[in-house]
């Protein structure tokens, strides 16, 4: 089956977590909105009144199924492509981890848009600086410390032990994104999370991921996505 991924064509965003899973699985997929008339196809599916239209991208078309929400898409792909445990308890645990990643992603976005997405960053510089300070002093140690402890306790190469799951791919993206958006702060913090950095490095050299990162399928980080580099926030 050829999957159809629908997400904004110029940013990594929340769609990147799905792309990483599809690439690791060596799945056949089309990144629809990046093709000719792809945006029209994406908006058309969201505006469709019948069936189960998605609220917003990303969403995945798999045969007759249309699946929305990043964590929900990954729950589906994980079971089909060996990126989640086979037992129900394990699948739910990895899904729970992915939902925690989703919470972190929202907080990362709010460092540069604390007053809401309807305003430009330039209209909320002072609140963004305050939020970024709180984020690094309080939220980063809480979130990344949690995942670091999981890695240390399980004693394996990945979150659940010896086998990679989509949650590991998502944490790779978190590390990559924080390195881009907050290079100074992240460099200073990395000594506190050696397990997560090791996980990141193991994911980066997996053959399918390595090939993807070197390809034009990987959209570069930019200041339209979730991870944005503003010098004033990285001090």
Secondary structure, DSSP 8 states (H G I E B T S, - for coil): --EEEE--TT--TTHHHHHHHHHHTT--EEEGGGSTTHHHHHHHHHH--SS---SSS-EEEETTEEEESHHHHHHHHHHHTTSS-SSHHHHHHHHHHHHHHHHHHHHHHHHH-TT-TTS-GGGSHHHHHHHHHHIIIIIHHHHHHHHHHHHHHH-SSBTTBSS--HHHHHHHHHHHHHHHHTHHHHHHHGGG-HHHHHHHHHHHTSHHHHHHHTSTTS----TTSSS---GGG--
